[in-house]
Amino acid sequence: MHWGHDQRAKARALSRVHDAFLGGGAAGFVPRKLISESWGRSLAAQIDPYRHEAPIVLGPDEVADRWAEHPLSSVLPVLRETLVGIAEDAMHVMIITDGDGHILWCEGERKVRRSAEDVRLAEGARWTEEAIGTNAMGIALAVDTPVVVHSAEHLVRTYHGWTCAASPVHDPDTGTTIGAVDISGPLHIMHPAMGALVSAAARLAESELRLRQAARDELLRSRNMRHLIALRGEPGALLSPTGRVLAAEPHGLLPARIDPTADRVPLADGREGVLEPLAEGFLLRVARPTAQRHPVLSLTFLGVEHPSAVLNGRGLPLTSRHAELLTALVLHPQGLTAEQLALKLYGDRGNPATVRAELHRLRAQVGTGTLLTKPYRLRADVQGDFVSVREALRRGDVSAVAAGYRGALLPRSEAPVVRDEREDLLAGVRRAVLTLGDAESLWEFTRTDGGHDDVEALHLLVRALPRDDIRRELVAGQLRRALRVDG
C-alpha cells in the first residue's frame, strides 16, 4: 500500500492493522516485519495494549547522577546543534536514553514537552519493549538499528497519536550500545526525513566520542610510556582499561585487543605475558618464571541449603552474605566498588559501609592475596558449580549442563545479583535441555526444584523414556501432579 505523505491516512490504515492483529482479523495488509516482530516480543512480555504506560523507575537525583556519568552527556552539544532547533521548530522533543532504555535527557518546545510528559516521555521513565511495548527507542536498543515508529505501530494505544524516530549510539571502544537518540512528536507533523536526521545525529555523536577516546588514549600513552621504556627491550605493551593495545614493543606483539581479566596472555614469541594495573590501564610484560600461582577457590552454591567454599583444600566457614558477595565477585571478575556491591546485594536500600564491613570479614577468611581491593575482586582460580554450568551453556554442552545443574543458585538468597543469575541459569538450562530433548538430560533437569513441576519437560521425558524404563511411570505420575497444580 502507498501512503505518500498523508500522515493521517497512514495512521488510520495502521490503526486497522493494529486492531486486526490484536483481534485476529484481517486488514488487507500486514505491518512491517520490524514492527510485527516487536509486537510479538512485547506481547510475550505481557504488555497490555489497552492499559499500559511507561514506568517511572528513576527519581530526579538518580537521573541527574546517571546523566552526569553517561558518555552521551559529553556530546550533548553535538546532538543539540543537530536536532534541538529542528525539534523545537517542528514541535517535537529530543530524547536521550541509556543502554537500558532509561530516559536521561529530554528537551524541546514547551507545549510539546508538557504533552510528552503527560504520556511519560520524560526523564526517569523506562522505554524498553519489555517495559512499554513497541516504540522507536525500544526497537533501536533491542535490534540495534535506526527505526521510525508511526502512530498505531506503537503496540500501546496511548501512543497512537505520536510518531518517534530513534537510532542507537555505540561505544567506540567496545562497540556496545550505550543508548539511543530519539525525536518524538505529534504524528501529523513528523517530516519524512526525520528518521535519517536522527540516524545522522547518532553517527555524529559516535564520531565525537571517537575523537575524545583518541585524546584519552594519547594522554594515557604519554603518561605511561615510561613503564614500557623501563622494560629495556623486553616485549611489552600499554593497554587501555578495556584491553585495547595502545602501544606495543615489538610491533605486532599482540592483537588489537586482549581480555584485561586474563591471567596469562600468549605472546608472538611463544612466551606468556602478565598484566600489571597502572593508575589507568595496564602494562603487559613477560611473565617471570617465579610468578606465584593463584589460589584455587571451589564453591558449591547450586541447590544446597548451606553453601560451602574450599580454598586450596581448606574448608571456609561461610555465611549467607559472604556467599552472596562471592557470587557477585565471581560474576564480575573485573571488580566492583563497595557502592556497586551494595546495589547488587541490597538494591536501592544498600549501604556501602555495611558491604565494606562484610568484605573486611571475608578478607580475613580468604586472605588479602585472594580478595583484592580498589576495586574489590577475586585473585583466584574459581571452580564454582554455577560457573561450570555457565561455561557448559556457553559451549552448548547440554549433557554437562544437565549433569552440573543441581538446583537453584543460593535458593534462600534475595540479593538482586543472585536472583538475576538464578533466573538466568534456570532459563538457560531449561532451554538447552528442552531443545536437545535427550532423556538423560531431561531426567536430571526434572530432579531439580526448577524442573520438578515443568509440564513441558515432563511431557518430553515421558515420550523419550523407553516403555520398559522403570522411571517412566514415576515421571508420568510426576506429570499428572504437575498438571493438577498447573490447572
C-alpha positions in Angstrom: 0.0 0.0 0.0 1.3 3.5 -0.9 0.6 6.2 1.8 2.6 9.0 0.3 2.8 12.0 2.6 -0.7 11.8 4.1 0.3 11.0 7.7 -3.3 10.9 8.9 -4.3 8.4 6.2 -1.3 6.3 7.1 -2.3 6.4 10.8 -5.9 5.3 10.0 -4.6 2.4 7.9 -2.1 1.4 10.7 -4.9 1.5 13.2 -6.9 -1.1 11.2 -3.8 -3.3 11.1 -3.3 -2.9 14.8 -7.0 -3.8 15.6 -6.8 -6.8 13.2 -3.6 -8.0 14.7 -5.0 -7.9 18.3 -8.4 -9.2 17.3 -7.2 -12.0 15.0 -9.0 -10.4 11.9 -7.7 -9.4 8.5 -6.8 -5.8 7.5 -5.8 -6.4 3.9 -2.1 -5.9 4.5 0.4 -6.6 7.3 2.7 -4.4 9.4 6.4 -4.1 8.6 8.5 -7.1 9.7 10.4 -4.9 12.2 7.1 -3.9 13.8 5.3 -7.3 13.8 8.4 -8.9 15.4 8.4 -6.1 18.0 4.7 -6.6 18.7 5.4 -10.3 19.2 8.2 -9.6 21.7 6.1 -7.0 23.5 3.1 -9.3 23.9 5.4 -12.1 25.1 6.5 -9.6 27.8 2.8 -9.3 28.8 2.4 -5.7 27.7 -1.3 -4.7 27.7 -2.0 -2.6 24.6 -5.0 -1.0 26.4 -3.8 -0.4 30.0 -0.2 0.2 29.9 2.1 3.2 30.4 5.9 3.6 30.6 7.1 3.0 34.2 9.0 5.8 36.0 11.9 3.9 37.6 14.4 6.6 38.3 14.0 9.6 40.6 15.3 13.1 39.6 18.5 12.7 41.7 19.3 9.3 40.2 18.6 10.6 36.7 21.0 13.5 37.3 23.7 11.3 38.7 23.5 8.8 35.8 23.4 11.6 33.2 26.5 13.2 34.7 28.4 9.9 34.3 27.0 8.9 30.9 29.2 9.2 27.8 26.4 10.9 25.8 26.3 13.8 28.2 29.7 14.9 26.9 28.4 15.1 23.3 25.1 16.8 24.1 26.2 20.0 22.3 26.6 18.0 19.1 23.2 16.5 19.4 21.6 19.8 20.3 23.2 21.5 17.3 21.9 18.8 15.0 18.5 18.2 16.5 17.1 20.6 19.1 16.5 23.5 16.8 14.7 21.3 14.3 12.7 19.6 17.1 11.5 22.9 18.5 10.6 24.3 15.1 8.7 21.1 14.2 7.0 20.8 17.6 9.0 17.7 18.7 11.1 16.7 21.7 14.6 15.3 21.6 15.2 12.4 24.0 18.4 10.5 25.0 18.3 7.2 26.8 21.0 5.0 28.3 21.6 1.4 27.1 18.9 0.1 29.4 16.2 2.3 27.9 16.0 4.9 30.8 15.3 8.4 29.6 18.1 10.6 30.9 17.6 13.8 28.9 14.5 15.4 27.2 14.1 18.8 25.8 12.1 20.7 23.2 9.3 23.2 22.7 7.5 23.8 26.0 4.0 22.9 24.8 5.1 19.6 23.2 7.3 18.9 26.2 4.3 19.1 28.5 2.3 16.8 26.2 5.3 14.3 26.2 5.4 14.3 30.0 1.7 13.6 30.1 2.5 10.2 28.4 5.7 9.7 30.3 8.1 10.7 27.6 10.1 12.2 30.4 13.3 11.7 32.4 13.3 8.6 34.6 10.9 6.6 32.5 12.0 3.2 31.1 11.2 2.8 27.3 12.3 -0.8 26.5 10.0 -3.1 24.7 9.6 -5.1 27.9 8.5 -2.0 29.8 6.1 -0.3 27.4 5.9 -2.4 24.2 6.8 -1.4 20.7 8.4 2.0 20.4 11.3 3.5 18.5 13.7 3.7 21.4 12.9 0.1 22.5 13.3 -1.3 19.0 16.6 0.6 18.4 18.0 -0.8 21.6 16.6 -4.3 21.1 17.7 -4.9 17.5 20.4 -2.3 17.2 19.0 -0.4 14.2 17.6 3.1 13.4 13.8 3.0 13.2 10.7 5.2 12.9 7.6 4.1 14.7 4.5 5.8 13.4 1.1 6.1 15.2 -0.6 2.7 15.6 2.7 0.9 15.0 3.1 1.5 18.8 1.6 -1.5 20.5 0.1 0.6 23.3 -2.9 2.7 22.2 -1.8 5.7 24.4 0.9 6.4 21.9 -1.1 6.2 18.6 -1.1 10.0 18.4 2.8 10.1 18.3 5.5 9.3 15.8 9.0 8.6 17.0 12.4 8.2 15.3 15.3 6.7 17.2 18.8 5.5 16.5 21.2 3.5 18.7 24.5 5.0 19.8 27.6 2.8 20.3 30.7 3.0 22.4 33.6 3.4 20.0 35.8 1.5 22.4 33.8 -1.7 22.9 31.1 -1.4 20.3 28.4 -1.9 22.9 25.2 0.1 22.6 25.3 2.8 25.3 22.0 4.5 24.5 19.6 5.8 21.9 18.8 9.2 20.4 15.1 9.9 19.7 12.9 12.6 18.2 9.2 12.3 19.2 6.2 14.4 18.3 2.6 14.5 17.1 2.0 12.1 14.2 0.6 14.6 11.8 3.7 16.9 11.7 6.5 14.3 11.5 8.7 15.1 8.5 9.7 12.0 6.4 13.4 12.9 6.7 13.3 12.9 10.5 14.5 9.3 10.7 17.5 9.9 8.5 18.3 13.1 10.5 18.2 11.2 13.9 20.5 8.5 12.5 22.9 11.1 11.2 23.0 12.7 14.6 23.7 9.4 16.3 26.7 8.9 13.9 28.0 12.4 14.6 27.8 11.6 18.4 29.8 8.4 17.8 32.4 10.4 15.8 32.7 12.9 18.7 33.1 10.0 21.2 35.9 8.5 19.0 37.7 11.8 18.9 37.5 12.1 22.7 38.7 8.5 23.1 41.7 9.2 20.8 42.6 12.1 23.0 42.3 10.0 26.2 44.5 7.3 24.5 47.2 9.8 23.7 47.2 11.1 27.2 47.4 7.6 28.6 50.3 6.8 26.3 52.2 10.0 27.2 51.8 9.4 31.0 52.7 5.7 30.9 55.3 5.3 28.1 58.0 5.4 30.8 56.7 2.0 32.0 57.2 0.5 28.6 60.6 2.0 28.2 61.6 0.6 31.6 61.3 -2.9 30.2 64.6 -2.3 28.4 63.9 -4.1 25.2 61.8 -6.9 26.7 58.4 -7.5 25.0 55.6 -5.3 26.5 52.6 -3.2 25.8 50.4 -0.5 27.2 46.7 -1.3 27.3 43.6 0.8 27.9 41.3 0.0 30.8 39.2 -2.1 28.5 42.1 -4.1 27.0 42.8 -2.2 23.7 46.5 -2.2 22.8 47.7 1.4 22.7 51.5 0.8 22.2 53.5 -2.5 21.9 57.1 -3.4 21.6 57.8 -5.1 19.2 55.1 -4.1 16.8 52.6 -6.9 16.2 53.3 -8.5 19.5 49.5 -8.6 20.3 46.1 -8.4 18.6 44.3 -5.1 18.7 42.5 -6.1 22.0 43.0 -8.6 24.7 41.0 -9.6 27.7 42.1 -7.4 30.6 41.0 -10.0 33.1 43.2 -12.8 31.7 45.8 -14.3 34.0 48.2 -15.0 31.1 48.5 -13.6 27.6 50.3 -15.6 24.9 52.9 -13.6 23.1 54.0 -14.0 19.5 57.4 -15.5 20.5 55.8 -18.3 22.5 56.2 -16.8 25.9 53.5 -15.5 28.2 52.7 -12.0 29.3 51.1 -10.8 32.6 49.1 -7.7 33.2 50.0 -5.1 35.8 47.4 -2.5 36.6 48.5 1.1 36.2 46.7 4.2 37.5 44.8 4.0 34.3 45.0 0.9 32.0 47.6 -1.9 32.2 51.2 -2.7 31.4 51.8 -6.1 29.8 55.2 -7.6 30.4 56.8 -11.0 30.0 55.8 -13.3 32.9 58.5 -14.0 35.4 59.2 -17.7 36.0 58.7 -17.3 39.7 55.2 -15.8 39.3 53.1 -17.3 42.1 50.1 -19.4 41.1 46.7 -18.1 42.0 44.9 -19.9 44.9 42.1 -22.3 44.0 38.7 -21.5 45.3 35.9 -24.1 45.0 32.3 -23.1 45.5 29.2 -25.3 45.9 26.2 -22.9 45.6 23.7 -24.8 43.5 20.6 -26.5 45.1 22.1 -26.5 48.6 20.6 -25.2 51.8 24.1 -24.3 53.2 26.6 -23.1 50.6 30.2 -24.2 51.0 33.6 -23.0 49.9 37.1 -24.6 49.9 40.3 -22.5 49.4 43.4 -24.5 48.5 41.9 -27.6 50.1 40.8 -25.8 53.3 37.1 -25.5 54.1 35.9 -22.0 54.8 33.1 -21.1 57.3 30.7 -19.3 55.0 27.8 -17.1 55.9 24.9 -16.5 53.5 26.0 -12.9 53.0 29.6 -14.0 52.2 28.2 -16.5 49.7 26.3 -13.7 48.0 29.5 -11.5 48.0 31.5 -14.3 46.4 28.8 -14.8 43.8 28.8 -11.1 42.8 32.6 -11.1 42.6 32.8 -14.2 40.5 30.2 -12.8 38.1 32.2 -9.5 37.8 35.9 -10.6 37.6 37.0 -7.1 36.7 35.9 -6.0 40.1 33.2 -3.9 41.8 33.2 -0.9 44.2 31.5 -1.0 47.6 28.7 1.1 46.1 28.2 -1.3 43.2 28.2 -4.3 45.6 25.7 -2.6 47.9 23.3 -2.1 44.9 23.8 -5.7 43.8 23.3 -7.2 47.2 20.7 -5.0 48.8 19.2 -3.0 45.9 18.4 0.7 46.4 18.5 0.3 50.2 22.1 -0.9 50.1 24.7 0.8 52.3 28.3 0.7 51.1 29.6 0.9 54.7 27.8 -2.4 55.5 29.3 -4.0 52.5 32.8 -2.8 53.4 32.4 -4.4 56.9 31.3 -7.7 55.3 34.2 -7.6 52.9 36.7 -6.9 55.7 35.4 -10.0 57.5 35.5 -12.1 54.2 39.1 -10.9 53.5 40.1 -12.2 57.0 38.8 -15.6 56.0 40.2 -15.9 52.5 43.4 -13.8 52.8 44.3 -10.4 51.4 46.0 -12.0 48.5 42.8 -13.7 47.4 40.4 -10.8 47.8 41.9 -7.6 46.4 40.6 -4.0 46.7 40.2 -0.9 44.6 38.0 -2.3 43.1 37.1 -5.4 45.1 37.9 -8.5 43.0 39.0 -12.1 43.4 42.5 -13.2 42.6 41.8 -17.0 42.5 41.1 -19.8 40.1 37.4 -20.3 40.8 35.9 -23.7 40.4 32.3 -23.0 41.2 29.4 -25.3 40.3 27.4 -22.4 38.8 30.5 -21.3 36.9 30.8 -24.7 35.3 27.2 -24.6 34.3 27.6 -21.2 32.8 30.6 -22.4 30.8 28.8 -25.5 29.6 25.9 -23.3 28.4 28.4 -21.1 26.5 29.9 -24.2 24.9 26.5 -25.7 24.1 27.4 -28.9 26.1 23.9 -29.9 27.2 24.9 -33.1 28.9 27.4 -31.2 31.1 24.7 -28.5 31.7 22.2 -31.1 32.9 24.8 -33.0 35.0 26.1 -29.9 36.6 22.9 -28.1 37.4 21.8 -29.5 40.7 19.2 -26.8 41.6 18.8 -23.1 42.2 21.7 -20.8 42.9 21.7 -19.9 46.6 17.9 -20.7 46.9 17.4 -18.7 50.1 19.1 -15.6 48.8 17.0 -12.5 47.8 20.1 -10.4 46.7 19.3 -8.9 43.3 22.6 -10.1 41.8 21.9 -13.7 42.9 18.2 -13.6 42.0 19.0 -12.4 38.5 21.7 -15.0 37.9 19.5 -17.7 39.4 16.7 -16.9 36.9 19.1 -16.7 34.0 20.7 -20.0 34.9 17.3 -21.8 35.2 16.2 -20.3 31.9 19.4 -21.2 30.1 19.4 -24.8 31.5 15.7 -25.3 30.6 16.1 -24.0 27.1 19.2 -26.2 26.5 17.6 -29.3 27.9 14.2 -28.9 26.1 16.0 -28.1 22.8 18.1 -31.3 23.0 15.2 -33.5 24.2 17.6 -36.1 25.5 16.1 -38.5 28.1 19.0 -38.4 30.5 19.3 -34.6 30.4 15.6 -34.2 30.9 15.7 -36.7 33.8 18.4 -34.7 35.5 16.6 -31.4 35.0 13.3 -32.7 36.3 15.0 -33.9 39.5 15.7 -30.2 40.4 13.3 -27.8 42.1 13.2 -25.7 38.9 12.3 -28.6 36.7 10.2 -30.8 39.1 6.9 -29.3 38.0 7.8 -28.3 34.5 5.0 -29.7 32.4 6.7 -29.3 29.1 9.9 -31.0 30.3 7.9 -33.9 31.9 5.9 -34.4 28.7 9.1 -34.7 26.7 10.7 -37.0 29.2 7.7 -39.4 29.2 7.9 -39.6 25.4 11.7 -40.0 25.5 11.9 -42.8 28.0 11.6 -46.4 26.7 8.4 -48.2 27.8 10.4 -50.7 29.9 12.3 -48.0 31.7 11.2 -48.1 35.4 11.5 -44.3 35.6 8.7 -43.8 33.1 5.8 -44.5 35.5 7.5 -42.3 38.1 7.7 -39.4 35.6 4.1 -40.0 34.4 2.9 -39.6 38.0 5.0 -36.5 38.4 3.5 -35.1 35.3 -0.1 -35.8 36.5 0.6 -34.0 39.7 2.2 -31.0 37.8 -0.9 -30.8 35.6 -3.2 -30.7 38.6 -1.1 -27.9 40.1 -0.9 -26.1 36.8 -4.6 -26.4 36.3 
